[in-house]
Amino acid sequence: MAWIEALIAEVTTIYSIDNKRIYATGISNGGIFLQCLAIGLSHRFAAVASLTAQIAEPLAKSQPTHPISVLLMNGTKDPVVPYGGGEVTPRLFPRFTKMMKRPSRGKVISTDATIEFWLRHNGIEGKGSVTNLPDLDTTDESTVEHTEWSNQNTGVSVMLYRIIGGGHTWPGARQYLPVRTIGQTNHDINASEIIWEFFLQHPKY
């Protein structure tokens, strides 16, 4: 964690960086790592966006120090990082996985529990605003439900894109591996554009 903070500090000395607009995003292991960063470096990041990822189980009782906006984008049929929590199981190299003494890569809490963690930390109460997005691609066997919770006093938001039927994928991108391995890629939304817009709307207050 310290080396990430040191990296941010070094970059800000070299370039003209707005310290109120430091963000991070990632998928799978990178997304789980970002949840760790959001918890440990909430004073540095304005917002993070994790895809196909939740909070690692050992960090579920951690206490971040500052409000931080968080976006999750998870598929309900993710075969690698289960939407409902549990063992993270690599499927990209099945023969190698069978040879490993411990094929699991640890456990994550559920998507719902991860959302509750950030709502509680950011002091956000009440039901979120739920929107069922248009099913623009009827061939991808998935749809999208968007929910947003906000703290009007701090400007902080928690956002969930629930990809119903989606897999371990980046929405809007290509199907980089077979469906039987990673699940369906949703094409109703463009994850990259959504994340960029989320960051633009959420500087650190």
Number of C-alpha atoms within 10 A of each C-alpha: 9 9 8 11 14 11 10 16 14 11 12 13 9 8 8 8 13 9 15 15 16 16 21 18 20 18 20 20 17 16 23 21 19 26 27 20 19 28 23 20 20 21 15 20 24 25 29 26 28 26 25 29 34 33 26 21 16 11 14 16 8 12 12 18 14 17 25 28 30 25 23 25 27 31 32 21 20 23 20 23 31 25 24 15 20 17 17 20 18 17 15 12 9 12 9 11 15 10 9 9 7 10 16 14 13 14 18 25 22 20 25 13 16 21 20 15 16 22 23 11 17 22 13 20 12 8 10 15 11 13 12 12 13 12 16 12 13 12 9 15 14 21 22 25 14 16 16 15 20 21 16 9 9 15 15 24 23 24 22 23 23 20 26 18 19 29 28 27 25 26 24 15 14 11 16 10 14 10 14 10 17 21 21 26 26 31 24 19 21 13 19 14 10 14 20 13 11 19 22 12 14 20 20 23 12
